[in-house]
Structure formats: C-alpha cells, structure tokens
Amino acid sequence: MSEAGIRHDWTREEVLALFDLPFSELLWRAHGVHRQYHDPRRVQLSTLLSIKTGGCPEDCAYCPQSAHYDTGLRPHKLLDRETVLARAEAAKAAGATRFCMGAAWRSPKDRDLEKVCELVRAVKALGLETCVTLGMLTGAQAQALKAAGLDYYNHNLDTSREHYAQIITTRRYEDRLETLAHVRAAGIKICCGGIVGMGESRADRAGLLMELANLPEHPESVPINLLVKVPGTPLADAPALDPIEFVRTIAVARILMPRSVVRLSAGRENMDEALQALCFFAGANSIFYGEKLLTTGNPESGRDRRLFERLGLLPESAVEARS
C-alpha cells in the first residue's frame, strides 16, 4: 500500500474478486472511488489523427493497418505539417483539449521521429496537449520527444500476458513494457490500456488490468477499447463481448487505478447511450471526440454533445487540462 491508498501489488485473484462482485455493488464501489479522486461531471476530450496510415509490419490480429491482412485500407505516408495543424485547429475549435497523433510503424526511424517532433512542437503552440503513438521507442527517442514538449505517449499492452500470443507474434510483451519504461524515464506521461472483446477470458481481462495497476506508476491515461471488428483481420468474426462485462472492466480499472483518467476509446460507435452512461458512472472520464479514430468510425461530435447534455456531463476545459 502506497500513499493515498494507491496500490501496485494486486494479485490476479483480488482483481477477479472485483469482477465477480454483484454488478450494483461493483458500480457503487467504483463510483465512490471516482468521486474521491475526480469531478464526476467532467470528461476529458481527445481527438485522434492517423498521421501515417497502413503498411505496418506487425501482425496484430485486430488491426486493419497491418501489412499482413487485406482490409482494403489505402496506406498513406506521413502527413505534412499544414494538414496536421489544420486538423488540430479544428479539434480545438470543437472542444478537444488533447490532440493525439498515430503512425503505423513498428518503431520510428530517427529521420521520421524528427518530423514528428516538429509536429509536436507545432500542435503544442496551439495550446493543446499532445500525445503520439509510434510503436516501440529507444531511450534516446523518448528523450527527443520529451525535448519537443510531448505530454503523453500511447503504447497499449493490448491484453494479458497469457492471451498475448493469440493476438500478436511479431512483438513480445516485454518489448511493450520496455518502451513504457523508456517513456517514463524520459518524464513523459503514459497512455496505456488495452482492447477487450478479442476472445479473451475474464481472467485475461483481469490480467491486463493487473499488469497496468502494478506498473511502478499507474498510467496517467488508461484507454479501454472495445474491439472494432474489421473484415479481413483475423478477429473479424470474434464473438461479441457482453456489454455488462465491458462496464465491469471499466469499473475494475477505476478501482485499481484511482487517479488515472479512464478513457472510453474504440468501439463507442456501436455502444448505445445507456451503455455509455453506465461506463461514465463506473468511472470513465475521457473519450475520443470526433468522427474518426485512426481508421475506424467514432460517434459524430453532435451526438456526443447531446449525450453530455442529457447526462449533465461537462467537457474539461483547456485550462483544466493544463493544470
């Protein structure tokens, strides 16, 4: 047990015991933790842009950007500065406080990293928080991103150690943890979560959250993605995850990582408003905002604004995001 009751020593059995609680009791506990550490009405808005799409050499079974699968995706090279800035300005005008840029690389070449650092500096100058996801990083590359002013680096664990080999074979679990260590050592905040609905068991979902909660420092941002089934990928016909189980995953993440921002990420386009409302009550306090994620759909902004109004939720202001 560490300061303020934040733990980093959870066991699989303890996490599974949370999952096994009666649904109403689990939500009551999660919401209590949420209110203790966060304003339950505030939701942080991030916008995500694919700055380099497709042709990735990794074989992630969920990903339409993998070169291993024929998904009909049209690859494009790294976007130019003017295009990225125009999208960032539009995101800010729509209410986003963080602009996330994703590139489909196994790991960036140094010459490409220099271009990304230029984009980070330009987006920061607009008054937005910055986040990038570029694949694996060396320590020196993480330091370069920090020098450019990067706020967050996204690098998901995806799933449990045990289920990992069923999802990806071209990168080890330890490779992901090593990149996270480089990012943390550089002083960059971490955005790290996973994907559920990939045929994993409840024990695997518990294992993923246990790994995240037992990191030396909890990720500042924890995206929980619901699998988006893309034709042409190996998981295109994966069985649907029970919506109540998804809410349980959000609630357990909130209990294990009280200070972290828990983000409803991919898959919201197929969630009805009642399901999203339960997720917000269970501790989710961030969403991706805008009509598209990297390559898949997302609810249009007007729909999200209407939902916020109905639920009495308030977008986090830019001032609050920087505090």
Secondary structure as UniProt FT lines:
FT   HELIX           3..5
FT   HELIX           12..19
FT   HELIX           23..37
FT   TURN            40..41
FT   STRAND          42..53
FT   TURN            61..62
FT   TURN            64..65
FT   TURN            67..68
FT   HELIX           81..93
FT   TURN            94..95
FT   STRAND          98..103
FT   HELIX           110..124
FT   TURN            125..127
FT   STRAND          129..133
FT   HELIX           139..147
FT   TURN            148..149
FT   STRAND          152..154
FT   HELIX           161..164
FT   TURN            165..167
FT   HELIX           173..185
FT   TURN            186..187
FT   STRAND          189..191
FT   STRAND          194..196
FT   HELIX           202..213
FT   STRAND          221..226
FT   TURN            231..232
FT   TURN            234..237
FT   HELIX           243..256
FT   TURN            258..259
FT   STRAND          261..264
FT   TURN            266..267
FT   HELIX           268..270
FT   HELIX           273..282
FT   STRAND          284..288
FT   HELIX           301..311
FT   STRAND          314..315
FT   HELIX           318..322
//
